[in-house]
């Protein structure tokens, strides 16, 4: 029997106090932003910038449609932010939290994500293809129609998430617990579902994917 993995996720290491900053001032800091709190506003004009955020709290900030490809986020909290359709390709996240935020269509392809919590977020159509995730927890998120194709998992957890039509093709799900999440259909690569933890009803669904005829009692 496959055992559930214990989370070793580290929380963001935040300073006791942060200097207030306007979101418009981000690009005035030569690409390095640290120990600040940004409340409200809409970030624009970051296309092509190589930005690093260290020990930063974002509250009610909109990044919708921004290009943050290759950006680095260390000890960062996004609280009630709009990250819809943001380009996070090849970005790096370490000890971060994204809570109660919009992630619809956000693109994390080829991103490196470690020790990160994504909780109570609308992540429909999210893209984590070819990403590398270690000690990552998705909790109470809607990841419907998401794409997590050929990603690398090291203790990635899904808790009470909506996963309908999510694409896990070529992603190794060994040790991944999907038992309390919900979905009608997901895409997987059959050799890579060995060791995946599912509920009884989900197991019947996987049996049908394998071509078995399940006799109803």
N, C-alpha and C positions, 0 to 999 in steps of 0.2 A: 504493500500500500504506500502510495506517495505521500510524504509528510508535507504539511504546509510549512513554508519557510517563514522564519521570524524576521520581521523588519528590523534593519539596522540603520534606517534612514536618519541622517543627522539633520537637525533643524537649522535654519539660518542663524548665523552668529551676528546679531545686530547690536549696534551701540545703544547706550541708554538714551542718548539724545541725538537728534539729527537736525542739521541746518535746513531751513525751509528754502525751497527753490521753485521757480516757475518752470513749467515744462518747456517754455520757449527758450530757456537759457541753457538747455542741455548741450547744444552745439557750440556754445561759447566756452566750453571747458576742455578744449583740445582733445576731445574723445574719451576723457577719463572722468567719471562722475563717482564720487564716494561720499558716504556719510551724510546723505541728504534725504529729505522727505518731500515728495511732490504730490500736492493735492489738486486734483482737477486739471482741466486743460486738454488740448489735443496736440499731440506731437506731429510735426510736419517737417519736411525738408531733410530727412536723415538718409536719403538714398545715397548709397555708395560710401557712407561714413563707417569707419571701423570703431565702434563704441564699446567701452568697457564700463559696467556698472558694478560697484563694490559697496556693500552695506547700504542699500537704498530701499526705501519704501515708496511704492506708487499707490495712491488711493484715488479712485474715481478718475483715472487718467485714460484718455482714448488714444490708442496707437493705430486705430483702424486703417488698414491699407498701407501701413508704413513698411519700409524696406530696412530690416535689421539683420540682414544676412551676415553671418560671421561675427555678430556681436557676442560679448561675453558678459554673463550675469553671475555674480558670486555673492551669496548672502543677500538675496533680493526677494522682496515680497510684492506681489501684485494683488491688491485688494479691490474688488469690484471695478475692474478695469475692462476696457473694450480692446481686445486683441484680435478682432475679426480680420481675417485675410492678411494678417501680418506675415511678411516673409522672414522666417527665422532659419532659413536654410544654413546649414553648417555652423549654427550658433552653438554656444556652450552655456549650460546651466549647471551650477553647483550650489547645493544647499539653498534651494529656492522654494517659494510657495506661490502658487497661483490659485486664488480662492474667489469663489462667487463672481467669476469673470466670464466674458464672452470670448470664445476661442473658435467660433464658426469659421471654417475654411483656413485656419492658421496653418502655415507650412513649416514643419520642423524637419524636413527631409535632410538626412545626413547630419543632424544635430547630435551633440553629445550631452546627455541629460543624466545627472547624478544627484542622488540624495534630494529628490524634489517631490513635493506634494502638489497634486492638481486636484482640487476639491470643489464640488458644487459648481462646475463649469459647463457651459453649453459648448461642447466641442464637436458638433455635427460637421462632417466633411473635413475633419482635421487630418493632417498628413504627417505621419512619423516614418515614412518609408526610408529604409537604409539608415535609420538612426541607431545610436548606441545608448541603451538605458540601463542604469545600475541604481538599485535602491530607489525606485520610483513608485509612487502610489497614486493611482487614480481612484478617487472616492466620490461616489454619488454624482458622477458626470454622465452627460449624454454624449456618447461617442458614435452615435448612429451614422452609418455611411462613412466612417473613418477609414483611413488607409495606413496600416502598420505593416507594410510589405517588407520582407527580408530585413527585419530589424534584429538587433542583438539584445537579448534580455538577460539581466543578472538581478534576480529578485525583484521583479516587477509585479505589482499587485493591482488587482481590479476589485473594488469593493462597492457593491450596490450600484453598478453602472449599467447604462443602456448601451448594448453592443450590437444592435440589429444591423445586419449588412456590413459589419466591419470586415476588413480584409487583412487576415493574418497570414496570407500566403507566404511560404518560405521562412516564416518566423518560428523558431523552436519554442514550443509552449510547455516544455517539460517543467513541472513544478509550478506552473502558473494556475492560480485558483480562480475559476470563473463561476463557481457554484452559486454565489449569491447575486450574480449579475443576470440580466435578462436579455434575451435575443430570440428571434424567430429563425434567423438564418445568419451564419457567418461563413467566411471563406477561409479554409485552412489547407495546409499541405499534409496529407495523411501520415507520412512517416514522421512528421514533426509534432503530432498531437500526443504521442506516447508520454505518459506522465502528467498530462494536463488534468487538473482536478475539476470535476463537473458534478452537478446534481444528477439524481436519478433520471429526471425528465430530460435533461440535457444529454445524458448518455444515450438515451433512445434516439435523440436527434442525430447524434454522431453515428450511431449504428446504421441509420438510414443513409447517411453520407457514404458509409462504407459499402453500401449496396445490400445490407441485410434487410430481410423482411421481418418487421417486428410484429408479433402477434399480440393484439390487444386482448386483455382479460375481460 
